[in-house]
């Protein structure tokens, strides 16, 4: 019996998060037992160059010795207190220093919890119910966010998962990412009822899709005009694309920001924060309730703080960006030499590639129309050659500071071999 079959006997679907099941690429998922630096090792003992990095957190590579040390030292003094500890204050100070739009922050345990709480806060603070989200952006699995668009831009939303009440879907407006006019039209009709916009400033859950020129500025302008709250979901991009996140790259500052992944350094931790005036609406200062037994867990705070300290150097992102650019430029060159249509994107240590001639990719429809079957063949070919990519055509990839020039060269050599078969 395979490891996946054994898991399916006792775990729903055989996995504890759906994308791990390899449904997007076919076959059975790979089970890992250890990792170090830029590589992961399977249960069968194969070493793979890793471009998933636990879906983004491992910006310094796996098992960085300084992160491991603070985790072990902190764990030796207690795994959880359910009470305040100074590590919470320390990481809050670090976050607010790196992201000036965050004046106050609240630590939580997952990205889903962070986005769910930020939306509740926006609704409570404004006294409004409706929210705006964008097709192709993923903000966790809370009910308000598992909504797809209706037949028209302003028609009622439709639940995209059983268990989401239709009545709740009525309060969620789903628009096309990078469509400025759709945003303006929604606010012209419903602006006084909209509590917030939530958006990935770089969409990383439909591959890697940057904002079009003026898109984030339009969101900021419409929120300011209507008195709505602008939420940037930087769970993925925060500290990954730049020291100050995507908001630093594009110079557009949200009212609230959600963070995850890197902020926990590989441990289960996340955060939401923003303008002090809005954050004062959270209990115990205000009436909007949010709580969590393991929020601010000392071990997670130690891992996250050390991770943030290690990236806060002058040239960290220059080096990381150059290495990531070498990877995507190499993939593009190999594809061009074989007349394989490929669009690539990169910012900091985050990247994406799409088998399409319709580039640059800026809309969900372009991703949906891409050659997904070719991606599946490429994924399995690269896996055979010792390279682990995200097992879905709709996910971004990640390079860490531990990836060497040799890692990139080996990856491109594998890609050249695999693309010759596509």
C-alpha positions as CSV (number, residue, x, y, z in Angstrom):
1,X,0.0,0.0,0.0
2,X,1.3,3.4,-0.9
3,X,1.9,6.2,1.7
4,X,-1.0,8.1,0.1
5,X,-3.3,5.1,0.3
6,X,-2.4,4.7,4.0
7,X,-3.1,8.4,4.6
8,X,-6.4,8.3,2.7
9,X,-7.6,5.6,5.1
10,X,-7.5,7.9,8.1
11,X,-7.2,11.5,6.7
12,X,-10.0,13.1,4.7
13,X,-8.8,13.1,1.1
14,X,-5.4,11.8,2.3
15,X,-4.1,15.4,2.9
16,X,-4.6,18.2,5.3
17,X,-4.8,20.9,2.6
18,X,-6.3,20.2,-0.8
19,X,-3.5,21.3,-3.2
20,X,-1.2,18.7,-1.6
21,X,-3.2,15.9,-3.1
22,X,-1.8,16.5,-6.6
23,X,-5.3,16.7,-8.1
24,X,-4.1,19.6,-10.3
25,X,-1.2,17.5,-11.9
26,X,-2.3,13.9,-11.5
27,X,-0.6,11.1,-9.7
28,X,0.1,10.7,-6.0
29,X,1.7,13.3,-3.8
30,X,5.3,13.1,-2.7
31,X,5.8,12.6,1.1
32,X,8.7,14.5,2.7
33,X,10.7,13.5,5.8
34,X,13.3,16.2,6.0
35,X,14.7,19.4,4.4
36,X,17.7,21.6,4.5
37,X,18.6,24.8,2.7
38,X,17.3,24.6,-0.8
39,X,16.3,20.9,-0.9
40,X,13.7,18.6,0.5
41,X,14.1,14.8,0.9
42,X,11.3,12.3,0.2
43,X,10.4,9.3,2.4
44,X,12.2,7.2,-0.3
45,X,15.4,9.2,0.2
46,X,15.3,11.3,-3.0
47,X,16.6,14.9,-2.8
48,X,14.7,17.5,-4.7
49,X,15.5,21.2,-5.3
50,X,12.6,22.9,-3.7
51,X,10.7,25.9,-5.2
52,X,7.7,25.6,-2.9
53,X,9.4,26.4,0.4
54,X,6.4,25.4,2.4
55,X,4.4,27.7,0.2
56,X,6.6,30.7,0.8
57,X,7.7,30.9,4.5
58,X,11.2,29.5,4.0
59,X,12.8,32.6,2.6
60,X,16.2,31.7,4.2
61,X,15.9,28.1,3.2
62,X,14.9,25.1,5.3
63,X,16.4,24.5,8.8
64,X,18.4,27.8,9.0
65,X,20.6,27.2,12.0
66,X,19.8,30.5,13.7
67,X,16.0,29.9,13.4
68,X,16.3,26.4,14.6
69,X,18.3,27.5,17.6
70,X,15.8,30.1,18.8
71,X,13.0,27.6,18.3
72,X,14.7,25.0,20.4
73,X,15.8,27.5,23.1
74,X,12.3,28.9,23.3
75,X,10.6,25.5,23.3
76,X,12.8,24.4,26.2
77,X,11.1,27.2,28.3
78,X,7.6,26.2,27.4
79,X,5.5,25.6,24.3
80,X,2.5,27.8,25.1
81,X,1.4,30.1,27.9
82,X,-2.0,31.4,26.9
83,X,-0.7,34.7,28.4
84,X,1.4,37.6,27.2
85,X,5.1,37.2,26.6
86,X,7.7,39.8,25.5
87,X,8.3,38.0,22.2
88,X,4.9,39.2,21.0
89,X,5.9,42.8,21.6
90,X,9.3,42.2,20.0
91,X,7.8,40.8,16.7
92,X,5.1,43.5,16.7
93,X,7.8,46.2,16.9
94,X,9.7,44.5,14.0
95,X,6.6,44.3,11.8
96,X,5.6,47.9,12.4
97,X,9.1,49.0,11.6
98,X,9.3,47.1,8.3
99,X,5.7,48.0,7.2
100,X,5.0,51.6,8.3
101,X,1.3,51.4,7.2
102,X,0.9,49.0,10.1
103,X,0.7,51.1,13.3
104,X,-0.8,48.4,15.5
105,X,-0.9,44.6,14.9
106,X,-2.6,41.5,16.2
107,X,-1.0,38.1,16.0
108,X,-3.1,35.1,15.0
109,X,-2.3,31.5,13.9
110,X,-3.1,31.3,10.2
111,X,-3.6,33.4,7.1
112,X,-7.2,32.4,6.9
113,X,-7.7,33.6,10.5
114,X,-5.9,36.9,9.6
115,X,-8.1,37.7,6.6
116,X,-11.3,36.6,8.3
117,X,-10.5,38.8,11.3
118,X,-9.5,41.8,9.1
119,X,-12.8,41.6,7.2
120,X,-14.8,41.4,10.5
121,X,-12.9,44.4,11.8
122,X,-13.6,46.4,8.6
123,X,-17.3,45.6,8.8
124,X,-17.4,46.4,12.5
125,X,-15.5,49.6,12.1
126,X,-17.5,50.9,9.2
127,X,-20.9,49.5,10.2
128,X,-21.3,48.1,6.6
129,X,-21.8,44.6,5.4
130,X,-20.6,44.3,1.8
131,X,-17.1,43.5,0.7
132,X,-15.3,43.5,-2.6
133,X,-12.9,40.7,-3.6
134,X,-11.4,39.6,-7.0
135,X,-11.7,36.5,-9.1
136,X,-8.5,34.5,-8.9
137,X,-7.4,35.9,-5.5
138,X,-7.5,33.5,-2.6
139,X,-7.8,34.8,1.0
140,X,-8.4,31.6,3.0
141,X,-11.4,29.4,3.4
142,X,-13.7,31.6,5.6
143,X,-17.3,31.8,4.4
144,X,-17.3,35.4,3.2
145,X,-14.5,34.6,0.8
146,X,-15.6,31.3,-0.8
147,X,-17.8,33.3,-3.2
148,X,-17.7,33.3,-7.0
149,X,-19.1,36.0,-9.2
150,X,-22.6,36.0,-10.4
151,X,-23.5,36.4,-14.1
152,X,-22.7,40.1,-14.1
153,X,-20.3,42.3,-12.3
154,X,-22.9,43.5,-9.8
155,X,-25.2,40.5,-9.6
156,X,-25.4,38.6,-6.3
157,X,-22.5,36.4,-5.5
158,X,-22.8,32.6,-5.5
159,X,-21.3,30.3,-2.9
160,X,-18.4,28.3,-4.4
161,X,-18.5,25.7,-1.7
162,X,-21.3,23.8,0.0
163,X,-21.7,25.1,3.5
164,X,-21.5,28.7,2.6
165,X,-24.9,30.4,3.2
166,X,-26.5,32.1,0.2
167,X,-27.5,35.0,2.4
168,X,-23.8,35.6,3.2
169,X,-22.9,35.5,-0.5
170,X,-25.2,38.4,-1.1
171,X,-22.7,40.7,0.7
172,X,-19.7,39.7,-1.3
173,X,-19.0,41.4,-4.7
174,X,-16.6,39.5,-6.8
175,X,-14.9,41.5,-9.6
176,X,-12.2,40.8,-12.2
177,X,-8.7,41.4,-11.0
178,X,-7.0,44.4,-12.7
179,X,-10.3,45.8,-14.0
180,X,-10.4,49.4,-13.0
181,X,-13.8,50.2,-14.6
182,X,-15.5,47.3,-12.8
183,X,-14.2,48.7,-9.5
184,X,-15.5,52.2,-10.3
185,X,-18.9,50.8,-11.4
186,X,-19.3,48.8,-8.2
187,X,-18.5,51.9,-6.1
188,X,-20.7,54.2,-8.1
189,X,-23.7,51.8,-7.4
190,X,-22.9,50.4,-3.9
191,X,-20.0,52.5,-2.5
192,X,-22.0,53.6,0.6
193,X,-22.6,49.9,1.5
194,X,-19.1,48.6,1.0
195,X,-17.1,48.0,4.1
196,X,-13.9,47.0,2.4
197,X,-11.9,45.8,-0.6
198,X,-9.6,42.8,0.0
199,X,-7.0,42.1,-2.6
200,X,-3.7,40.3,-3.1
201,X,-1.6,43.2,-4.4
202,X,0.2,40.6,-6.4
203,X,-2.1,37.7,-7.0
204,X,-0.2,34.5,-6.0
205,X,-3.1,32.0,-6.0
206,X,-3.7,32.1,-9.8
207,X,0.0,31.7,-10.5
208,X,1.8,35.1,-10.3
209,X,-0.2,38.1,-11.6
210,X,1.1,41.6,-10.8
211,X,-1.2,44.6,-10.7
212,X,-1.8,46.5,-13.9
213,X,-0.7,50.1,-14.0
214,X,-3.1,52.2,-11.9
215,X,-5.1,49.2,-10.5
216,X,-4.0,49.5,-6.8
217,X,-4.2,53.3,-7.1
218,X,-7.8,53.0,-8.3
219,X,-8.7,50.8,-5.2
220,X,-7.1,53.3,-2.9
221,X,-9.0,56.2,-4.6
222,X,-12.4,54.5,-4.5
223,X,-12.0,53.4,-0.9
224,X,-11.0,57.0,0.1
225,X,-14.0,58.4,-1.7
226,X,-16.5,56.0,-0.2
227,X,-15.1,55.7,3.3
228,X,-14.3,52.0,2.8
229,X,-11.3,50.2,4.1
230,X,-8.6,48.9,1.8
231,X,-7.1,45.5,2.9
232,X,-4.0,44.2,1.3
233,X,-3.7,40.4,1.7
234,X,0.1,40.1,2.0
235,X,0.0,36.7,3.5
236,X,2.1,35.5,0.5
237,X,3.8,38.7,-0.6
238,X,4.7,40.2,2.8
239,X,8.5,40.2,3.3
240,X,8.7,37.9,0.2
241,X,8.8,40.4,-2.7
242,X,10.4,43.2,-0.7
243,X,11.3,44.1,2.8
244,X,8.1,46.2,3.1
245,X,6.0,43.8,1.0
246,X,4.2,44.6,-2.2
247,X,2.9,47.9,-0.8
248,X,6.5,49.1,-0.7
249,X,7.1,47.9,-4.3
250,X,4.1,49.8,-5.6
251,X,3.9,52.7,-3.2
252,X,0.2,52.2,-2.4
253,X,-0.6,52.0,1.3
254,X,-3.6,50.0,2.6
255,X,-5.6,50.7,5.7
256,X,-5.2,47.1,6.9
257,X,-2.7,44.4,6.0
258,X,-2.8,40.7,6.6
259,X,0.4,38.7,7.0
260,X,1.4,35.1,7.3
261,X,4.0,32.5,6.1
262,X,7.3,34.4,6.5
263,X,6.0,36.1,9.7
264,X,6.0,32.7,11.4
265,X,9.3,31.6,10.0
266,X,7.8,28.2,9.2
267,X,5.7,27.9,12.3
268,X,1.9,28.4,12.3
269,X,1.6,32.2,12.8
270,X,0.0,35.1,11.0
271,X,-1.0,38.7,11.7
272,X,-3.3,41.5,10.7
273,X,-2.7,45.2,11.4
274,X,-3.0,48.7,10.2
275,X,-4.1,52.2,11.1
276,X,-4.3,52.6,14.9
277,X,-7.7,54.2,14.6
278,X,-9.1,51.1,13.0
279,X,-7.3,48.6,15.2
280,X,-8.8,50.3,18.3
281,X,-12.1,48.7,17.3
282,X,-10.7,45.3,18.2
283,X,-11.5,43.9,21.6
284,X,-10.6,44.6,24.3
285,X,-10.2,48.2,23.2
286,X,-13.4,48.1,21.0
287,X,-16.5,46.0,20.3
288,X,-15.2,43.8,17.4
289,X,-14.4,40.4,18.9
290,X,-11.4,38.3,18.0
291,X,-9.5,35.8,20.1
292,X,-7.2,32.8,19.9
293,X,-5.7,30.5,22.5
294,X,-2.5,30.0,20.5
295,X,-2.2,33.5,19.2
296,X,1.3,34.9,20.0
297,X,2.6,31.4,20.7
298,X,6.2,32.0,22.0
299,X,7.8,29.4,19.8
300,X,6.2,30.8,16.6
301,X,7.0,34.3,17.7
302,X,10.7,33.4,18.2
303,X,10.9,31.7,14.7
304,X,9.1,34.7,13.0
305,X,11.2,37.3,14.8
306,X,14.5,35.7,13.9
307,X,13.4,35.2,10.3
308,X,12.5,38.9,10.0
309,X,15.8,39.9,11.6
310,X,17.8,37.8,9.2
311,X,16.2,39.5,6.1
312,X,16.6,43.0,7.4
313,X,19.9,43.7,5.7
314,X,20.9,46.1,3.0
315,X,21.4,43.8,0.1
316,X,19.2,40.8,1.0
317,X,16.5,41.4,-1.5
318,X,18.9,42.5,-4.3
319,X,20.6,39.1,-4.0
320,X,17.4,37.2,-3.8
321,X,15.9,39.1,-6.7
322,X,18.9,38.5,-9.0
323,X,18.8,34.7,-8.3
324,X,15.1,34.5,-9.0
325,X,15.4,36.6,-12.1
326,X,18.2,34.2,-13.4
327,X,15.7,31.3,-12.9
328,X,12.8,32.9,-14.8
329,X,14.9,34.4,-17.5
330,X,16.5,31.0,-18.1
331,X,13.1,29.2,-18.3
332,X,11.9,31.8,-20.8
333,X,15.0,31.5,-22.9
334,X,14.8,27.7,-23.0
335,X,11.1,27.9,-24.0
336,X,11.7,30.5,-26.7
337,X,14.5,28.3,-28.2
338,X,11.9,25.6,-28.7
339,X,9.0,27.8,-29.8
340,X,7.1,26.9,-26.6
341,X,4.9,29.8,-25.5
342,X,5.8,30.8,-22.0
343,X,5.0,33.9,-20.0
344,X,7.2,34.6,-16.9
345,X,6.9,37.0,-14.0
346,X,9.1,37.7,-10.9
347,X,9.3,40.1,-8.0
348,X,11.8,39.6,-5.2
349,X,11.9,35.9,-4.3
350,X,8.5,35.1,-5.8
351,X,7.9,34.0,-9.4
352,X,5.4,32.5,-11.8
353,X,5.4,30.9,-15.3
354,X,2.4,30.2,-17.6
355,X,2.4,28.1,-20.8
356,X,0.6,30.8,-22.9
357,X,1.3,33.1,-25.8
358,X,-1.1,35.6,-24.3
359,X,1.3,37.5,-22.2
360,X,2.0,39.4,-20.1
361,X,-0.6,37.7,-17.9
362,X,-2.8,40.2,-15.9
363,X,-6.2,38.5,-15.7
364,X,-7.6,35.3,-14.3
365,X,-9.1,34.5,-17.7
366,X,-5.6,34.3,-19.2
367,X,-4.5,31.7,-16.7
368,X,-7.7,29.7,-17.1
369,X,-7.1,29.6,-20.9
370,X,-3.4,28.5,-20.6
371,X,-2.0,25.1,-21.6
372,X,-2.6,23.3,-18.3
373,X,-1.9,19.9,-19.8
374,X,1.6,21.1,-20.9
375,X,2.2,22.3,-17.3
376,X,1.3,18.9,-15.9
377,X,3.8,17.2,-18.2
378,X,6.4,19.8,-17.3
379,X,5.7,19.4,-13.6
380,X,6.2,15.6,-13.6
381,X,9.2,15.8,-15.9
382,X,10.9,18.2,-13.5
383,X,10.0,16.0,-10.5
384,X,11.7,13.1,-12.3
385,X,14.7,15.3,-12.8
386,X,14.9,16.2,-9.1
387,X,13.1,19.6,-9.1
388,X,10.0,20.2,-6.9
389,X,7.6,22.8,-8.2
390,X,4.2,23.7,-6.9
391,X,1.8,20.9,-7.9
392,X,-0.7,23.3,-9.6
393,X,-0.6,25.6,-12.6
394,X,-2.4,28.2,-10.4
395,X,0.3,28.7,-7.7
396,X,3.3,30.9,-7.5
397,X,6.8,29.6,-6.9
398,X,9.5,30.7,-4.4
399,X,13.2,31.0,-4.3
400,X,15.1,31.2,-1.0
401,X,18.4,32.8,0.0
402,X,19.7,29.2,0.3
403,X,19.3,28.6,-3.5
404,X,22.8,28.7,-5.0
405,X,23.9,29.5,-8.5
406,X,24.5,25.7,-8.9
407,X,20.9,25.0,-7.9
408,X,19.6,27.4,-10.6
409,X,21.9,25.9,-13.2
410,X,20.8,22.4,-12.3
411,X,17.2,23.5,-12.5
412,X,17.6,25.0,-15.9
413,X,19.5,22.0,-17.2
414,X,16.5,19.9,-16.1
415,X,14.1,22.3,-17.7
416,X,16.0,22.1,-21.0
417,X,15.8,18.3,-20.9
418,X,12.1,18.3,-20.1
419,X,11.0,21.0,-22.5
420,X,12.6,19.0,-25.3
421,X,9.9,16.5,-24.7
422,X,7.0,18.9,-24.6
